[in-house]
Amino acid sequence: MSDNPRVSWLYFRVPGLALPQDEVWRRLGRPGAKKQPLCGVRFGPDGWEPGEPQRDAILTAGRALCADVRPVRWLRPPEATRLRLLCGPLAWPEGEAPGFRFHTVEVRGDLRELEVGATTPPDAESPAWLARCALDWLAAAGAPALGDVHRGGVLLRHGLRVRPATESARDDWWPEEPIHPPDEMLPELRVSAATARALVGGHPWVRADRETGDPGIVRVGGRVRLMGPGGRDLGIARTDGEGDLTARRWSLPGERERDVATRVEDALARRAGFHAGSAETDAYRLIHGEADGLPGLAIDRLGPLLRVIVQGRSALPLVADAIPALRECMAEHMDGLPPVLEIVNLRRPDQSRVLAVHPQQALPLDSEGGLTVRESGLRFWVDPGLNERSRPRPGTGLFLDQRENRARLRAEARGGRFANLFAHTGAFSLALLAGGAQEVWSVDLSGAYLRQAEANLALSGLDRARHRVERSDARRFLEEGKGDAGFDGIVIDPPTAAAAGRRFWSVRKDLGPLLERAWSRLAPGGWLLVTRNDRGARTPLARLAEEAAERAGGHLDSIEDAPPSPDFPELEGFPEGDPFEGQLLRKS
């Protein structure tokens, strides 16, 4: 803000076409201020800051600018308790935030018309309170209202697109001029030397630092060319803007750029074996984000439906092309075009509830909002997430990425006694029982999870007499010596962090001691499967497991990798894309 209380810095973007400076001043309602320089913008830790004066006569499309002037009437929001407004790409069709709720009235391309209504009495000292709350929220959500020059909106002809809901829209309400620069413009996004080294090493993300350029020059998910120091071409990326994650790589330098439909077809072709075996297993991953060339997008098959998870804002413009291509390709494997459930798992502004889970067609769910899927002939009830539409939960009750490890343990379970710690809904327990285990203990603190494990046993027709349920913290279970004699195998698949009664669980702090206790409970010749999701861990999991075995008395015969299932492919140089790391230890 300026020192003069009557003057405010207005922050805005040039629309999707180049503008002369004279035209910018006309749109700001200050044609007489042509000699005053417009300023560029610096992107500091606290948001936009005024930068250097801009002397160019023509200002390129999408450029961020600011001006130290008072707003004119058509740049100020109206005072009303119900509003209509236009905004850019917004991840959620409806929601509620402190003071107001909104829902989508119409969508045209990237633009969305919202109706906003008050949910609390207005502040008598600030009659424009509703507009201020809504505009602040939209800017924080990455989709400022069109013409909102205080908060980085596009500087449109004819001003701010906010009106009282009781008024009819004027003829120019939907702007004819382009809001965002065209895709073929492909502007350059500068990155630092450190970022360039990471990209060359295979990492597909651009993290913001002091040298990162302005990704907002294009729409959310728009394409930019990454340029390193010295003008080095680093390929094409799609902008993201989720926290400090600026962009996700789309194509390598010199690579032929494939469209969304082609990437979907290629990913599904790599899973031909899963399609062929769907009579036995009909729950598996179809699209695994960056590793399948569709950054920020994950898609699973869950029996008769497709579950689409938007994990990055870069994926928002991909969904419209990916879903039709996916349904068409999967129709031959799923008895016609399958229904789709879309989940937007993105960060949202604080203290707001949004519609993050919405079906695109009628879903074949049971009375409890779930359905039954198959894995290697076993049956599991899963919750796709429709019961809590404002809470985007990536999990369903069955971790598809552990399928190969379950099959591996099932093959050697005959006659043994096993413990499944952090059992969740019992998928490992079912695999061990199906393999012929004499006894399996399912240990978890959640009574709801353990009841679902028992229900899954019944669905699969397994002998419940061989299954022991223990509602307990995994550490306490081992400390108290439950299960009497030693185990022939122990599964440890823990959460990264969780409440555990009075003893909080942290995988970084508590996993090592737990492995030591588990190793001491293993019978000679037994095995221990451990997995971990801790991207910031300093000690490799294999070394952590070896050290725990040594402290517990040694006798480590072998240790081998136990990676995610092949439908969750790895991308070299990109550990963030791996669901977990796993090791299988054997006791001599």
C-alpha positions as CSV (number, residue, x, y, z in Angstrom):
1,M,0.0,0.0,0.0
2,S,1.1,3.6,-0.6
3,D,1.8,6.0,2.3
4,N,-1.1,8.1,1.0
5,P,-4.3,6.6,2.5
6,R,-6.2,7.7,-0.6
7,V,-4.0,5.8,-3.0
8,S,-3.7,2.0,-3.3
9,W,-1.4,-0.2,-5.3
10,L,-3.5,-2.0,-7.9
11,Y,-2.1,-5.4,-8.9
12,F,-3.4,-6.9,-12.2
13,R,-2.5,-8.9,-15.3
14,V,-2.6,-7.9,-18.9
15,P,-5.3,-10.1,-20.6
16,G,-4.6,-12.6,-23.3
17,L,-3.5,-10.0,-25.9
18,A,-0.8,-7.4,-25.9
19,L,-1.9,-3.9,-24.9
20,P,-0.3,-0.4,-25.4
21,Q,0.4,1.4,-22.2
22,D,-2.2,4.0,-23.2
23,E,-4.9,1.3,-23.3
24,V,-3.9,0.1,-19.9
25,W,-4.4,3.5,-18.4
26,R,-7.7,3.9,-20.1
27,R,-8.9,0.6,-18.6
28,L,-7.7,1.8,-15.2
29,G,-9.9,4.9,-15.7
30,R,-6.8,7.2,-15.7
31,P,-6.1,8.2,-19.4
32,G,-4.5,11.4,-18.2
33,A,-1.8,9.4,-16.3
34,K,0.0,8.2,-19.4
35,K,3.3,9.8,-18.3
36,Q,3.3,7.9,-15.0
37,P,5.2,4.6,-15.5
38,L,3.5,1.4,-14.8
39,C,5.5,-0.9,-12.6
40,G,6.4,-4.6,-13.0
41,V,5.9,-7.0,-10.1
42,R,8.2,-8.9,-7.9
43,F,7.0,-12.1,-6.3
44,G,8.1,-12.0,-2.7
45,P,7.4,-14.2,0.3
46,D,4.4,-12.1,1.3
47,G,2.9,-11.9,-2.2
48,W,3.2,-9.3,-5.0
49,E,5.5,-6.3,-4.5
50,P,6.0,-3.3,-6.9
51,G,9.0,-3.8,-9.2
52,E,10.8,-1.7,-11.8
53,P,9.0,0.8,-14.0
54,Q,8.0,-0.5,-17.4
55,R,9.0,1.6,-20.3
56,D,7.8,-0.7,-23.1
57,A,5.1,0.9,-25.3
58,I,3.4,-2.4,-25.8
59,L,2.9,-4.7,-22.8
60,T,2.9,-8.5,-23.6
61,A,-0.1,-10.7,-22.9
62,G,-0.3,-12.1,-19.3
63,R,2.3,-9.8,-17.8
64,A,1.9,-8.9,-14.2
65,L,1.8,-5.1,-13.5
66,C,0.9,-2.7,-10.8
67,A,0.0,1.0,-10.6
68,D,-0.1,3.5,-7.7
69,V,-3.6,5.0,-8.3
70,R,-7.1,5.1,-6.8
71,P,-9.6,2.7,-8.3
72,V,-12.4,4.1,-10.3
73,R,-16.0,3.2,-10.0
74,W,-16.1,0.3,-12.4
75,L,-13.2,-1.4,-10.6
76,R,-15.0,-1.3,-7.2
77,P,-17.3,-4.2,-6.2
78,P,-21.0,-3.4,-5.6
79,E,-22.6,-3.5,-2.1
80,A,-25.1,-6.4,-1.9
81,T,-25.8,-9.5,0.0
82,R,-26.1,-11.7,-3.1
83,L,-23.7,-11.3,-6.0
84,R,-22.9,-12.8,-9.4
85,L,-19.2,-12.8,-10.5
86,L,-16.9,-14.3,-13.1
87,C,-13.6,-15.9,-12.2
88,G,-10.9,-18.0,-13.9
89,P,-10.3,-21.7,-13.5
90,L,-11.6,-22.7,-10.1
91,A,-11.1,-26.2,-8.8
92,W,-14.4,-26.6,-7.0
93,P,-18.0,-26.0,-8.3
94,E,-19.4,-25.0,-5.0
95,G,-18.5,-24.4,-1.4
96,E,-18.7,-22.3,1.8
97,A,-16.3,-20.0,3.5
98,P,-16.6,-17.7,6.5
99,G,-19.5,-15.3,5.8
100,F,-20.7,-16.6,2.4
101,R,-21.4,-19.6,0.3
102,F,-21.1,-20.0,-3.5
103,H,-22.2,-22.2,-6.3
104,T,-21.6,-22.4,-10.1
105,V,-24.2,-21.0,-12.3
106,E,-22.5,-21.5,-15.7
107,V,-19.2,-22.6,-17.2
108,R,-17.7,-21.4,-20.5
109,G,-14.3,-22.8,-21.2
110,D,-11.9,-21.7,-18.4
111,L,-14.4,-19.2,-17.0
112,R,-16.9,-19.8,-14.3
113,E,-19.9,-17.7,-13.2
114,L,-20.6,-18.0,-9.5
115,E,-23.5,-16.9,-7.4
116,V,-22.4,-15.8,-3.9
117,G,-24.7,-15.4,-1.0
118,A,-24.2,-14.1,2.6
119,T,-24.4,-16.5,5.5
120,T,-23.8,-14.0,8.3
121,P,-25.3,-10.6,9.0
122,P,-23.4,-7.7,7.2
123,D,-20.9,-5.5,9.0
124,A,-22.6,-2.1,9.4
125,E,-19.2,-0.3,9.1
126,S,-18.3,-2.1,5.8
127,P,-21.3,-2.4,3.5
128,A,-19.1,-4.1,0.8
129,W,-18.2,-6.9,3.2
130,L,-19.6,-9.7,1.1
131,A,-17.7,-8.8,-2.0
132,R,-14.5,-8.3,-0.1
133,C,-14.8,-11.7,1.6
134,A,-15.6,-13.5,-1.7
135,L,-12.9,-11.7,-3.7
136,D,-10.3,-12.4,-1.0
137,W,-11.2,-16.1,-1.0
138,L,-11.1,-16.4,-4.7
139,A,-7.7,-14.8,-4.9
140,A,-6.4,-17.2,-2.2
141,A,-7.9,-20.1,-4.1
142,G,-5.8,-19.1,-7.2
143,A,-8.8,-17.9,-9.3
144,P,-9.3,-14.1,-8.8
145,A,-12.4,-12.5,-10.2
146,L,-12.1,-11.1,-13.6
147,G,-11.1,-7.4,-13.4
148,D,-10.2,-7.6,-9.7
149,V,-7.1,-5.3,-10.0
150,H,-6.5,-5.3,-6.3
151,R,-5.8,-9.0,-6.1
152,G,-4.1,-9.9,-9.4
153,G,-7.1,-10.3,-11.6
154,V,-7.0,-9.7,-15.4
155,L,-7.5,-6.0,-16.4
156,L,-10.6,-6.3,-18.6
157,R,-12.3,-3.9,-20.9
158,H,-15.4,-2.6,-19.1
159,G,-14.1,-3.4,-15.6
160,L,-14.8,-5.7,-12.8
161,R,-17.1,-8.6,-13.4
162,V,-19.1,-8.5,-10.2
163,R,-22.8,-7.4,-10.0
164,P,-25.7,-7.7,-7.6
165,A,-27.5,-11.0,-8.3
166,T,-30.8,-9.1,-8.6
167,E,-29.5,-7.2,-11.7
168,S,-29.5,-8.6,-15.2
169,A,-26.2,-9.2,-16.9
170,R,-25.2,-6.5,-19.4
171,D,-24.3,-7.5,-23.0
172,D,-20.6,-7.5,-22.4
173,W,-20.7,-9.5,-19.1
174,W,-18.9,-12.5,-20.7
175,P,-15.8,-10.9,-22.2
176,E,-15.1,-11.4,-25.9
177,E,-11.4,-10.7,-25.6
178,P,-9.1,-13.5,-24.6
179,I,-8.6,-13.8,-20.8
180,H,-5.4,-15.8,-20.9
181,P,-2.6,-15.9,-23.5
182,P,-3.2,-18.6,-26.1
183,D,-1.6,-22.0,-25.6
184,E,0.5,-21.6,-28.8
185,M,2.2,-18.6,-27.3
186,L,4.3,-20.9,-25.1
187,P,6.1,-18.1,-23.0
188,E,9.4,-18.8,-21.3
189,L,9.7,-19.5,-17.6
190,R,13.1,-18.9,-16.2
191,V,14.5,-21.3,-13.6
192,S,17.6,-21.2,-11.4
193,A,20.7,-23.3,-11.9
194,A,19.7,-25.5,-9.0
195,T,16.3,-26.2,-10.5
196,A,18.0,-26.8,-13.9
197,R,20.2,-29.5,-12.3
198,A,17.2,-31.2,-10.7
199,L,15.4,-31.2,-14.1
200,V,18.3,-32.6,-15.9
201,G,18.5,-35.3,-13.2
202,G,15.0,-36.4,-14.0
203,H,13.0,-34.6,-11.4
204,P,9.8,-33.2,-13.1
205,W,9.0,-30.4,-10.6
206,V,9.9,-26.7,-10.6
207,R,10.1,-25.4,-7.0
208,A,9.9,-21.6,-6.6
209,D,13.1,-19.8,-5.6
210,R,14.4,-16.3,-6.0
211,E,15.3,-16.8,-9.6
212,T,12.0,-18.4,-10.8
213,G,10.1,-16.4,-13.3
214,D,6.3,-15.6,-13.3
215,P,4.3,-18.8,-13.9
216,G,1.0,-16.8,-13.8
217,I,1.6,-15.4,-17.3
218,V,-0.6,-18.3,-18.5
219,R,-3.7,-19.9,-17.1
220,V,-3.4,-22.5,-14.4
221,G,-2.2,-25.7,-16.1
222,G,-1.0,-23.7,-19.1
223,R,2.1,-24.6,-21.0
224,V,5.5,-22.8,-20.6
225,R,8.9,-23.4,-21.9
226,L,11.5,-23.9,-19.1
227,M,14.7,-22.0,-19.7
228,G,17.7,-22.4,-17.5
229,P,20.8,-20.2,-17.1
230,G,22.4,-19.3,-20.5
231,G,19.1,-19.9,-22.3
232,R,19.3,-23.7,-21.9
233,D,16.1,-25.4,-23.1
234,L,14.8,-27.7,-20.3
235,G,11.5,-28.7,-22.0
236,I,7.9,-27.8,-21.6
237,A,6.0,-27.7,-18.3
238,R,2.4,-27.0,-17.1
239,T,2.1,-24.4,-14.4
240,D,0.8,-25.5,-11.0
241,G,1.0,-22.9,-8.3
242,E,0.1,-25.2,-5.5
243,G,2.2,-23.8,-2.6
244,D,5.8,-23.4,-3.8
245,L,5.3,-26.0,-6.6
246,T,5.5,-23.7,-9.6
247,A,5.2,-26.1,-12.5
248,R,5.4,-29.8,-13.5
249,R,7.2,-31.0,-16.6
250,W,5.1,-32.0,-19.6
251,S,7.7,-32.8,-22.3
252,L,11.5,-33.2,-22.4
253,P,13.7,-31.0,-24.6
254,G,13.4,-32.1,-28.2
255,E,10.7,-34.6,-27.4
256,R,7.6,-34.9,-29.7
257,E,4.8,-33.4,-27.7
258,R,1.9,-35.9,-27.2
259,D,-1.6,-34.8,-26.6
260,V,-3.7,-35.9,-23.5
261,A,-5.6,-38.6,-25.3
262,T,-2.4,-40.2,-26.6
263,R,-0.9,-40.2,-23.1
264,V,-4.0,-41.9,-21.8
265,E,-3.8,-44.6,-24.5
266,D,-0.1,-45.2,-23.9
267,A,-0.7,-45.6,-20.1
268,L,-3.5,-48.0,-20.6
269,A,-1.5,-50.1,-23.1
270,R,1.2,-50.5,-20.4
271,R,-1.5,-52.1,-18.2
272,A,-2.7,-54.6,-20.8
273,G,-2.0,-57.5,-18.4
274,F,-4.2,-56.0,-15.7
275,H,-7.1,-55.6,-18.2
276,A,-6.7,-59.2,-19.2
277,G,-6.8,-60.4,-15.6
278,S,-9.7,-58.3,-14.4
279,A,-11.8,-61.4,-13.8
280,E,-9.5,-62.0,-10.8
281,T,-8.3,-58.4,-10.1
282,D,-10.5,-55.4,-11.0
283,A,-8.9,-52.8,-8.8
284,Y,-5.7,-51.2,-10.1
285,R,-4.1,-47.9,-11.1
286,L,-4.6,-46.7,-14.7
287,I,-2.8,-43.3,-14.6
288,H,0.0,-42.6,-12.2
289,G,0.7,-38.9,-12.6
290,E,4.1,-37.8,-13.8
291,A,5.3,-41.4,-14.4
292,D,2.6,-41.8,-17.0
293,G,3.1,-38.3,-18.5
294,L,0.0,-36.8,-16.9
295,P,1.4,-34.6,-14.1
296,G,-0.8,-34.2,-11.0
297,L,-3.4,-36.7,-12.2
298,A,-4.1,-40.2,-10.7
299,I,-6.9,-42.5,-12.0
300,D,-7.9,-45.9,-10.5
301,R,-10.2,-48.6,-11.6
302,L,-12.4,-49.7,-8.8
303,G,-14.5,-52.6,-10.1
304,P,-17.2,-51.0,-12.3
305,L,-16.2,-47.4,-11.9
306,L,-13.2,-45.0,-12.6
307,R,-11.9,-42.8,-9.8
308,V,-10.2,-39.7,-11.0
309,I,-8.0,-37.8,-8.4
310,V,-6.7,-34.3,-9.2
311,Q,-3.6,-34.0,-7.1
312,G,-2.1,-30.8,-8.7
313,R,-3.6,-27.7,-10.3
314,S,-1.6,-28.4,-13.4
315,A,-4.1,-31.3,-14.0
316,L,-7.2,-29.2,-14.0
317,P,-7.2,-28.5,-17.7
318,L,-6.2,-32.1,-18.5
319,V,-9.3,-33.7,-16.9
320,A,-11.7,-32.6,-19.7
321,D,-9.7,-34.5,-22.3
322,A,-8.4,-37.4,-20.2
323,I,-11.8,-38.7,-19.0
324,P,-13.5,-39.2,-22.4
325,A,-10.4,-40.8,-23.7
326,L,-10.2,-43.1,-20.7
327,R,-13.8,-44.1,-20.8
328,E,-13.6,-44.9,-24.5
329,C,-10.5,-47.1,-24.0
330,M,-11.8,-48.9,-21.0
331,A,-15.3,-49.6,-22.4
332,E,-14.1,-52.9,-23.9
333,H,-12.8,-54.1,-20.6
334,M,-15.7,-52.9,-18.4
335,D,-18.9,-53.8,-20.4
336,G,-19.5,-50.3,-21.8
337,L,-18.6,-46.8,-20.9
338,P,-17.8,-46.8,-17.1
339,P,-19.1,-44.1,-14.7
340,V,-16.6,-41.6,-13.3
341,L,-16.1,-40.2,-9.8
342,E,-13.9,-37.1,-9.7
343,I,-12.0,-36.0,-6.6
344,V,-10.2,-32.7,-6.3
345,N,-7.5,-33.3,-3.7
346,L,-6.0,-29.7,-3.7
347,R,-5.2,-27.3,-0.9
348,R,-8.1,-24.9,-0.3
349,P,-8.2,-21.6,1.6
350,D,-8.4,-22.0,5.4
351,Q,-11.8,-22.4,7.1
352,S,-13.7,-23.3,3.9
353,R,-15.7,-26.3,2.9
354,V,-15.8,-27.1,-0.8
355,L,-17.4,-29.7,-3.0
356,A,-14.3,-31.8,-3.7
357,V,-16.0,-35.1,-4.6
358,H,-18.6,-35.3,-7.4
359,P,-19.8,-38.1,-9.7
360,Q,-20.1,-37.4,-13.4
361,Q,-22.6,-40.3,-13.9
362,A,-24.8,-42.4,-11.6
363,L,-22.5,-44.7,-9.6
364,P,-23.2,-48.4,-8.8
365,L,-22.8,-48.1,-5.1
366,D,-24.5,-50.0,-2.3
367,S,-26.7,-48.5,0.5
368,E,-23.6,-47.6,2.5
369,G,-22.0,-45.7,-0.4
370,G,-19.4,-48.3,-1.2
371,L,-18.8,-51.3,-3.5
372,T,-17.0,-54.6,-3.6
373,V,-13.8,-55.1,-5.7
374,R,-11.7,-58.2,-6.4
375,E,-8.0,-58.8,-5.9
376,S,-6.5,-62.2,-6.8
377,G,-9.9,-63.8,-6.2
378,L,-10.4,-62.1,-2.8
379,R,-13.1,-59.6,-2.2
380,F,-12.8,-56.2,-0.5
381,W,-15.4,-53.5,0.3
382,V,-14.1,-50.1,-0.6
383,D,-15.3,-46.6,0.0
384,P,-14.7,-44.4,-3.1
385,G,-15.4,-41.2,-1.1
386,L,-18.9,-40.1,-2.0
387,N,-20.1,-40.2,1.7
388,E,-17.9,-37.1,2.6
389,R,-18.1,-34.9,-0.4
390,S,-16.2,-32.0,1.2
391,R,-13.4,-34.2,2.4
392,P,-11.1,-35.4,-0.5
393,R,-9.7,-38.6,0.9
394,P,-7.3,-40.3,-1.5
395,G,-7.7,-43.7,0.3
396,T,-10.5,-46.1,-0.2
397,G,-9.8,-48.8,2.4
398,L,-7.6,-50.9,0.1
399,F,-4.1,-49.8,-0.8
400,L,-3.7,-50.9,-4.4
401,D,0.0,-50.2,-4.4
402,Q,0.7,-53.1,-2.0
403,R,-0.9,-55.7,-4.3
404,E,2.4,-57.4,-5.3
405,N,3.6,-57.6,-1.7
406,R,0.4,-59.2,-0.6
407,A,0.7,-61.8,-3.4
408,R,4.3,-62.4,-2.5
409,L,3.5,-63.2,1.2
410,R,0.4,-65.2,0.3
411,A,2.7,-67.6,-1.7
412,E,4.7,-68.5,1.4
413,A,2.1,-68.4,4.2
414,R,1.1,-72.0,4.4
415,G,0.9,-73.3,8.0
416,G,2.5,-70.3,9.7
417,R,1.6,-67.8,12.4
418,F,1.7,-64.2,11.4
419,A,1.0,-60.7,12.8
420,N,-0.3,-57.8,10.6
421,L,0.5,-54.6,12.5
422,F,-1.3,-51.4,11.4
423,A,-3.7,-53.8,9.8
424,H,-6.1,-51.2,8.5
425,T,-8.9,-53.1,6.8
426,G,-7.0,-56.4,6.8
427,A,-5.8,-56.8,3.2
428,F,-2.5,-58.4,4.2
429,S,-4.4,-60.6,6.7
430,L,-6.7,-61.9,4.0
431,A,-3.8,-62.7,1.7
432,L,-2.0,-64.6,4.4
433,L,-5.2,-66.6,5.3
434,A,-5.9,-67.3,1.7
435,G,-2.3,-68.7,1.4
436,G,-3.0,-71.2,4.2
437,A,-1.8,-69.5,7.3
438,Q,-2.6,-71.3,10.5
439,E,-3.2,-68.1,12.4
440,V,-3.1,-64.4,11.6
441,W,-3.3,-61.5,14.1
442,S,-4.8,-58.2,12.8
443,V,-3.6,-55.4,15.1
444,D,-4.9,-51.8,14.8
445,L,-6.1,-49.0,17.1
446,S,-9.2,-48.4,14.9
447,G,-12.2,-50.5,15.8
448,A,-13.9,-49.5,12.6
449,Y,-11.0,-50.7,10.5
450,L,-10.9,-54.1,12.3
451,R,-14.7,-54.5,11.9
452,Q,-14.2,-53.9,8.2
453,A,-11.4,-56.5,8.1
454,E,-13.8,-59.1,9.6
455,A,-16.4,-58.1,7.0
456,N,-13.8,-58.5,4.2
457,L,-13.0,-62.0,5.5
458,A,-16.7,-62.9,5.3
459,L,-16.9,-61.5,1.8
460,S,-14.1,-63.7,0.7
461,G,-15.4,-66.8,2.5
462,L,-12.3,-67.2,4.6
463,D,-12.1,-69.1,7.9
464,R,-12.7,-66.6,10.7
465,A,-11.5,-69.1,13.3
466,R,-7.9,-68.6,12.1
467,H,-8.2,-64.8,12.4
468,R,-7.4,-63.0,15.7
469,V,-8.4,-59.3,16.1
470,E,-6.5,-57.1,18.5
471,R,-7.4,-53.5,19.0
472,S,-4.1,-52.1,20.2
473,D,-1.2,-49.9,19.5
474,A,1.4,-52.0,17.5
475,R,4.2,-51.1,20.0
476,R,2.1,-52.2,23.0
477,F,1.1,-55.4,21.2
478,L,4.8,-56.4,20.8
479,E,5.8,-55.2,24.3
480,E,3.1,-57.2,26.0
481,G,4.0,-60.4,24.1
482,K,0.6,-61.0,22.6
483,G,0.5,-64.0,20.4
484,D,2.5,-66.1,22.8
485,A,5.2,-67.9,20.7
486,G,7.2,-66.2,18.0
487,F,5.7,-65.3,14.6
488,D,6.7,-66.8,11.2
489,G,6.1,-63.4,9.7
490,I,5.3,-59.8,10.6
491,V,3.9,-57.1,8.4
492,I,4.6,-53.5,9.3
493,D,2.9,-51.0,7.0
494,P,2.5,-47.9,9.2
495,P,1.1,-44.4,8.6
496,T,3.6,-41.5,8.5
497,A,2.0,-40.0,11.6
498,A,-1.1,-40.8,13.7
499,A,-2.7,-40.4,17.1
500,A,-2.1,-43.5,19.1
501,G,-4.0,-43.0,22.4
502,R,-1.5,-41.2,24.7
503,R,1.4,-42.3,22.5
504,F,1.6,-40.3,19.2
505,W,3.0,-42.4,16.3
506,S,5.8,-40.9,14.2
507,V,7.3,-43.1,11.5
508,R,10.6,-41.1,11.6
509,K,10.9,-41.4,15.4
510,D,9.2,-44.7,16.2
511,L,9.8,-47.1,13.3
512,G,13.4,-48.1,14.3
513,P,12.5,-49.2,17.9
514,L,9.4,-51.0,16.6
515,L,11.4,-52.9,14.1
516,E,13.8,-54.0,16.8
517,R,10.9,-55.3,18.9
518,A,9.4,-57.1,15.9
519,W,12.6,-58.7,15.0
520,S,12.9,-60.2,18.5
521,R,9.4,-61.7,18.1
522,L,10.3,-63.5,14.8
523,A,10.9,-67.2,14.8
524,P,14.0,-68.6,13.2
525,G,13.5,-68.6,9.4
526,G,10.7,-66.0,9.7
527,W,10.3,-62.8,7.6
528,L,9.5,-59.2,8.3
529,L,7.9,-56.9,5.7
530,V,8.3,-53.2,6.4
531,T,7.2,-50.3,4.3
532,R,7.7,-46.5,4.9
533,N,6.3,-43.3,3.4
534,D,8.7,-40.6,4.7
535,R,10.2,-38.6,1.9
536,G,12.3,-36.5,4.3
537,A,14.0,-39.5,5.9
538,R,17.8,-39.3,6.1
539,T,18.4,-43.0,6.8
540,P,17.6,-45.4,4.0
541,L,15.0,-48.0,5.1
542,A,17.2,-51.0,4.4
543,R,19.9,-49.6,6.7
544,L,17.3,-48.7,9.4
545,A,16.0,-52.3,9.2
546,E,19.5,-53.9,9.3
547,E,20.5,-51.8,12.3
548,A,17.3,-52.8,14.1
549,A,17.9,-56.5,13.4
550,E,21.5,-56.2,14.7
551,R,20.4,-54.5,17.9
552,A,17.8,-57.3,18.5
553,G,20.3,-60.1,18.2
554,G,21.3,-60.2,14.6
555,H,20.8,-63.4,12.5
556,L,19.8,-61.4,9.4
557,D,19.9,-63.9,6.5
558,S,18.8,-61.6,3.6
559,I,17.1,-58.3,2.8
560,E,15.5,-57.4,-0.5
561,D,13.4,-54.6,-2.0
562,A,9.6,-54.8,-1.8
563,P,8.5,-52.0,-4.1
564,P,5.0,-50.8,-5.1
565,S,3.0,-52.8,-7.6
566,P,3.9,-52.3,-11.3
567,D,0.8,-50.2,-12.0
568,F,2.5,-47.6,-9.8
569,P,5.6,-47.1,-12.1
570,E,8.7,-45.3,-10.8
571,L,10.1,-42.3,-12.5
572,E,13.9,-42.1,-12.1
573,G,15.0,-39.1,-10.1
574,F,11.5,-38.5,-8.7
575,P,11.1,-40.2,-5.3
576,E,8.1,-38.0,-4.5
577,G,6.2,-40.1,-7.1
578,D,6.7,-43.4,-5.2
579,P,3.9,-44.3,-2.8
580,F,6.3,-46.0,-0.4
581,E,9.7,-47.8,0.0
582,G,9.6,-51.4,1.2
583,Q,12.0,-54.1,2.4
584,L,11.6,-57.8,3.1
585,L,14.0,-59.2,5.7
586,R,14.5,-62.9,6.5
587,K,15.9,-64.3,9.7
588,S,18.4,-67.1,9.5
